[in-house]
Amino acid sequence: MGLMSGKNVVIFGVANKRSIAWGIAQALHREGARLALNYQNDRMEEPVRKLAAELPGDTFIAPCDVTVPGDIDRFFAGLGKAMGHLDGLVHSIAFAKREELGGNFVDTSWEGYQLAQQVSAWSLIGLTKGALPLMEGRDAGVVCLSYYGAEKVVQNYNVMGVAKAALESSTRYLANDVGPKGVRVNAISAGPIKTVSAMGVSDFGSLLDNMAQKAPLRRNVDQGDVGNTAVFLLSGLARGITGQTIYVDAGYSILGA
Ligand SMILES: NC(=O)c1ccc[n+]([C@@H]2O[C@H](COP(=O)([O-])OP(=O)(O)OC[C@H]3O[C@@H](n4cnc5c(N)ncnc54)[C@H](O)[C@@H]3O)[C@@H](O)[C@H]2O)c1
């Protein structure tokens, strides 16, 4: 019996094999969860369906772009019909224009700021609201993905650092809102991992190298490390934990100079 057997979990953010969301999907599946996945647009439907086919089970798959009005409501209406209820929600999505992920932070545009906030931070609120009627009273969990650039200046992370700060703060406000309904909300602050989104950050390779050299564990983390922590946070083992940001960063964030 797995830690998540009999539980239904929806995961937003699988795009390809490198996606952190895919590492989380594999870990949740291994622990017995039944999964639901979104794909962002028509172009991504086939890759997501192909990946999902690698995990045997009755996976619910439907489109959802968090910037498209009505998409979130349509997604959860379909999910509710197919699965009946939810025990977990994973938010593993973010976006900022490439030109905002390098250069001077002072050059951040309003459009770029708005878009980064909408996709990377507001969507946690929108998706939690959409899922709530399916999670209420079930000792359910929500997990989102953050990064150290939320709290410290990380060169080139710029507008995404501000969006992650909003995401971590939203984690706390949401936790307080939905806690009385039995729903927990936590963030995982993951160390740098080579993914398609991450490669949009200028000079991302040096973040990886720096962490592998300096982190207490002297290594980078991977999608599997994050997946296992997501399982823990969504399982009954973490039933006393909410509103927290948990670091999966080989200890990097404890360092001073
Ligand atoms: N890779 C890292 O180094 C790292 C470190 C810490 C946190 N994170 C966070 O992990 C999460 C997953 O990113 P990843 O690194 O796995 O990259 P990824 O590119 O594999 O995943 C990003 C996902 O966001 C989705 N997305 C973007 N815009 C969307 C929209 N409008 N509507 C719906 N979905 C949308 C994409 O479809 C994709 O599935 C992000 O929140 C990211 O900021 C990544």
The ligand as an SDF file (V2000), in Angstrom:
LIG
                    3D

 44 48  0  0  0  0  0  0  0  0999 V2000
   13.6950   24.3780  -12.6780 N   0  0  0  0  0  0  0  0  0  0  0  0
   14.0600   25.0670  -11.6200 C   0  0  0  0  0  0  0  0  0  0  0  0
   15.2520   25.3550  -11.4240 O   0  0  0  0  0  0  0  0  0  0  0  0
   13.0490   25.4870  -10.5930 C   0  0  0  0  0  0  0  0  0  0  0  0
   13.4720   25.7750   -9.2710 C   0  0  0  0  0  0  0  0  0  0  0  0
   12.5190   26.1700   -8.3380 C   0  0  0  0  0  0  0  0  0  0  0  0
   11.1810   26.2800   -8.7130 C   0  0  0  0  0  0  0  0  0  0  0  0
   10.8000   25.9860  -10.0040 N   0  0  0  0  0  0  0  0  0  0  0  0
    9.3960   26.1050  -10.3530 C   0  0  0  0  0  0  0  0  0  0  0  0
    8.9030   24.8370  -10.7070 O   0  0  0  0  0  0  0  0  0  0  0  0
    7.7280   25.0070  -11.4990 C   0  0  0  0  0  0  0  0  0  0  0  0
    7.8100   24.1170  -12.7320 C   0  0  0  0  0  0  0  0  0  0  0  0
    8.8030   24.5790  -13.6350 O   0  0  0  0  0  0  0  0  0  0  0  0
    9.8120   23.6050  -14.3750 P   0  0  0  0  0  0  0  0  0  0  0  0
   11.1810   24.0700  -14.0280 O   0  0  0  0  0  0  0  0  0  0  0  0
    9.4250   22.2000  -14.1470 O   0  0  0  0  0  0  0  0  0  0  0  0
    9.6370   24.0170  -15.9090 O   0  0  0  0  0  0  0  0  0  0  0  0
    8.6260   23.4560  -17.0550 P   0  0  0  0  0  0  0  0  0  0  0  0
    8.8810   24.3560  -18.2290 O   0  0  0  0  0  0  0  0  0  0  0  0
    8.8010   22.0200  -17.2760 O   0  0  0  0  0  0  0  0  0  0  0  0
    7.1900   23.7130  -16.4390 O   0  0  0  0  0  0  0  0  0  0  0  0
    6.5480   24.9530  -16.4950 C   0  0  0  0  0  0  0  0  0  0  0  0
    5.0900   24.6640  -16.7600 C   0  0  0  0  0  0  0  0  0  0  0  0
    4.3300   25.8690  -16.6730 O   0  0  0  0  0  0  0  0  0  0  0  0
    3.2800   25.7080  -17.5970 C   0  0  0  0  0  0  0  0  0  0  0  0
    2.6610   26.9910  -17.9170 N   0  0  0  0  0  0  0  0  0  0  0  0
    3.2770   28.1350  -18.3410 C   0  0  0  0  0  0  0  0  0  0  0  0
    2.3550   29.0630  -18.6360 N   0  0  0  0  0  0  0  0  0  0  0  0
    1.1300   28.5010  -18.3810 C   0  0  0  0  0  0  0  0  0  0  0  0
   -0.2000   28.9540  -18.4980 C   0  0  0  0  0  0  0  0  0  0  0  0
   -0.4980   30.1930  -18.9520 N   0  0  0  0  0  0  0  0  0  0  0  0
   -1.2110   28.1170  -18.1360 N   0  0  0  0  0  0  0  0  0  0  0  0
   -0.9450   26.8680  -17.7040 C   0  0  0  0  0  0  0  0  0  0  0  0
    0.3030   26.3770  -17.5790 N   0  0  0  0  0  0  0  0  0  0  0  0
    1.3320   27.1850  -17.9190 C   0  0  0  0  0  0  0  0  0  0  0  0
    3.9320   25.0740  -18.8100 C   0  0  0  0  0  0  0  0  0  0  0  0
    2.9750   24.4830  -19.6520 O   0  0  0  0  0  0  0  0  0  0  0  0
    4.8280   24.0530  -18.1400 C   0  0  0  0  0  0  0  0  0  0  0  0
    4.1610   22.8270  -18.0000 O   0  0  0  0  0  0  0  0  0  0  0  0
    7.6570   26.5070  -11.8110 C   0  0  0  0  0  0  0  0  0  0  0  0
    6.7890   27.1330  -10.8660 O   0  0  0  0  0  0  0  0  0  0  0  0
    9.0800   26.9560  -11.5750 C   0  0  0  0  0  0  0  0  0  0  0  0
    9.1970   28.3360  -11.3140 O   0  0  0  0  0  0  0  0  0  0  0  0
   11.7050   25.5840  -10.9390 C   0  0  0  0  0  0  0  0  0  0  0  0
  1  2  1  0
  2  3  2  0
  2  4  1  0
  4  5  1  0
  4 44  2  0
  5  6  2  0
  6  7  1  0
  7  8  2  0
  8  9  1  0
  8 44  1  0
  9 10  1  0
  9 42  1  0
 10 11  1  0
 11 12  1  0
 11 40  1  0
 12 13  1  0
 13 14  1  0
 14 15  2  0
 14 16  1  0
 14 17  1  0
 17 18  1  0
 18 19  2  0
 18 20  1  0
 18 21  1  0
 21 22  1  0
 22 23  1  0
 23 24  1  0
 23 38  1  0
 24 25  1  0
 25 26  1  0
 25 36  1  0
 26 27  1  0
 26 35  1  0
 27 28  2  0
 28 29  1  0
 29 30  1  0
 29 35  2  0
 30 31  1  0
 30 32  2  0
 32 33  1  0
 33 34  2  0
 34 35  1  0
 36 37  1  0
 36 38  1  0
 38 39  1  0
 40 41  1  0
 40 42  1  0
 42 43  1  0
M  CHG  2   8   1  16  -1
M  END
$$$$
